[in-house]
């Protein structure tokens, strides 16, 4: 792997970067993400270009190409990375999406709407006067609340990000 991928411009070396990658990956794994996907994601986020090939990921993380492939499959499926072809080669490069967190929460927002709809239908099926019906109704209301709030949160994030860009 090239010097630029493993060594930050401030002189932080391979070992420090690896420790960060493993620490962040452990936090994501503890939150429920698959272990290899967490490690691959953390390596990508820590890379200067936010993109790496399968060989670079395997080398940095000391894992097999098959492990990289499985992790990339998961990360692609959940929309956290995309696959691009290196120009003039047959190699794939795995790239973090720009606005990654915004896109992730926007998609999650769409999931909340679908869950809310199903839960409201479930409330009617189970009966509003039953414990299960009340529980599904409350859960649907919670998802409606989250859906309403996410839009405002994303607006505030864009404003904060724009203000930070103006200060730079």
C-alpha positions as CSV (number, residue, x, y, z in Angstrom):
1,X,0.0,0.0,0.0
2,X,1.2,3.5,-0.8
3,X,2.7,5.8,1.8
4,X,-0.2,8.2,1.3
5,X,-2.8,5.7,2.4
6,X,-1.2,4.6,5.6
7,X,0.6,7.8,6.8
8,X,-1.3,11.0,7.4
9,X,0.1,14.2,6.2
10,X,0.8,15.3,9.8
11,X,3.4,12.4,10.2
12,X,1.2,10.0,12.1
13,X,2.5,6.6,11.2
14,X,1.0,3.2,10.3
15,X,0.8,2.0,13.8
16,X,-1.3,4.9,15.1
17,X,-3.6,4.8,12.1
18,X,-4.1,1.0,12.6
19,X,-4.9,1.6,16.2
20,X,-7.5,4.2,15.3
21,X,-9.0,1.9,12.6
22,X,-9.3,-1.0,15.0
23,X,-10.7,1.2,17.8
24,X,-13.3,2.8,15.6
25,X,-14.2,-0.6,14.1
26,X,-14.6,-2.1,17.6
27,X,-17.1,0.7,18.4
28,X,-19.1,0.1,15.3
29,X,-19.1,-3.7,16.0
30,X,-20.3,-3.0,19.5
31,X,-23.1,-1.0,18.0
32,X,-24.2,-3.9,15.8
33,X,-22.3,-3.7,12.6
34,X,-20.5,-6.8,11.2
35,X,-16.9,-7.0,12.4
36,X,-15.2,-7.2,9.0
37,X,-17.5,-4.5,7.6
38,X,-16.6,-2.3,10.5
39,X,-12.9,-2.8,9.9
40,X,-13.2,-2.1,6.2
41,X,-15.3,1.0,6.7
42,X,-12.9,2.3,9.4
43,X,-10.0,1.8,7.0
44,X,-11.8,3.7,4.2
45,X,-12.7,6.6,6.5
46,X,-9.1,6.8,7.7
47,X,-7.6,6.8,4.2
48,X,-6.7,10.2,2.7
49,X,-8.6,9.5,-0.5
50,X,-11.6,7.7,1.1
51,X,-11.1,4.9,-1.4
52,X,-9.0,1.8,-1.5
53,X,-8.7,-1.4,-3.6
54,X,-9.4,-4.8,-2.3
55,X,-5.6,-5.6,-2.2
56,X,-4.9,-2.4,-0.3
57,X,-7.7,-3.2,2.2
58,X,-6.5,-6.8,2.6
59,X,-2.9,-5.7,3.2
60,X,-3.7,-2.9,5.6
61,X,-6.2,-5.0,7.7
62,X,-4.2,-8.3,7.3
63,X,-7.3,-10.1,6.1
64,X,-8.1,-12.3,3.1
65,X,-9.5,-10.9,-0.2
66,X,-12.6,-13.1,0.5
67,X,-13.1,-11.2,3.8
68,X,-12.8,-7.9,2.0
69,X,-15.3,-9.0,-0.6
70,X,-17.8,-10.1,2.1
71,X,-17.4,-6.8,4.0
72,X,-17.7,-4.7,0.8
73,X,-20.8,-6.7,-0.2
74,X,-22.4,-5.7,3.1
75,X,-21.3,-2.1,3.0
76,X,-22.5,-1.7,-0.6
77,X,-25.8,-3.2,0.3
78,X,-26.4,-0.8,3.1
79,X,-25.2,2.1,0.9
80,X,-22.1,3.1,2.8
81,X,-19.6,2.5,0.0
82,X,-19.7,2.1,-3.8
83,X,-17.6,0.2,-6.2
84,X,-15.8,2.1,-9.0
85,X,-13.5,0.9,-11.7
86,X,-9.9,2.2,-11.6
87,X,-9.5,4.0,-14.9
88,X,-7.6,1.9,-17.4
89,X,-7.6,-1.2,-15.2
90,X,-9.8,-4.1,-14.3
91,X,-9.4,-3.3,-10.6
92,X,-12.3,-2.2,-8.5
93,X,-11.8,0.7,-6.0
94,X,-14.2,1.0,-3.0
95,X,-15.2,4.5,-2.2
96,X,-17.0,6.1,0.7
97,X,-20.0,8.2,-0.5
98,X,-19.7,12.0,-0.2
99,X,-22.2,13.1,2.4
100,X,-22.2,9.6,3.8
101,X,-24.0,10.2,7.1
102,X,-26.5,12.5,5.4
103,X,-27.4,9.8,2.9
104,X,-27.5,7.1,5.5
105,X,-29.9,9.0,7.7
106,X,-32.0,10.0,4.7
107,X,-32.4,6.4,3.8
108,X,-33.1,5.5,7.4
109,X,-35.8,8.2,7.3
110,X,-37.5,6.4,4.5
111,X,-37.3,3.1,6.5
112,X,-39.0,4.9,9.4
113,X,-41.9,5.9,7.2
114,X,-42.4,2.3,6.0
115,X,-42.1,0.9,9.5
116,X,-44.6,3.5,10.8
117,X,-47.1,2.5,8.1
118,X,-46.8,-1.2,8.9
119,X,-47.1,-0.5,12.7
120,X,-50.2,1.6,12.2
121,X,-51.7,-1.3,10.2
122,X,-50.6,-3.7,12.9
123,X,-52.3,-1.5,15.5
124,X,-55.6,-1.9,13.7
125,X,-55.1,-5.6,13.3
126,X,-54.2,-6.2,16.9
127,X,-56.8,-3.8,18.2
128,X,-56.2,-0.4,19.8
129,X,-57.7,-1.7,23.1
130,X,-55.1,-4.5,23.5
131,X,-51.7,-4.3,25.1
132,X,-50.1,-5.3,21.8
133,X,-52.1,-2.7,19.9
134,X,-51.2,0.0,22.3
135,X,-47.5,-1.0,22.1
136,X,-47.5,-1.0,18.2
137,X,-49.3,2.4,18.2
138,X,-46.7,3.9,20.6
139,X,-43.9,2.5,18.4
140,X,-45.5,3.9,15.3
141,X,-45.9,7.3,17.0
142,X,-42.2,7.2,18.0
143,X,-41.1,6.5,14.4
144,X,-43.4,9.3,13.2
145,X,-41.7,11.6,15.8
146,X,-38.2,10.5,14.6
147,X,-39.2,11.1,10.9
148,X,-40.4,14.6,11.8
149,X,-37.3,15.4,13.7
150,X,-34.7,14.0,11.2
151,X,-35.6,16.7,8.6
152,X,-34.9,19.5,11.0
153,X,-31.7,17.8,12.2
154,X,-30.4,17.5,8.7
155,X,-31.3,21.1,8.0
156,X,-29.3,22.2,11.1
157,X,-26.4,20.0,10.0
158,X,-26.2,21.6,6.5
159,X,-26.3,25.1,8.1
160,X,-23.6,24.1,10.6
161,X,-21.4,22.6,7.8
162,X,-21.9,25.7,5.6
163,X,-21.0,28.0,8.5
164,X,-17.8,25.9,9.1
165,X,-16.9,26.1,5.5
166,X,-17.2,29.9,5.6
167,X,-14.9,30.2,8.6
168,X,-12.2,28.1,6.9
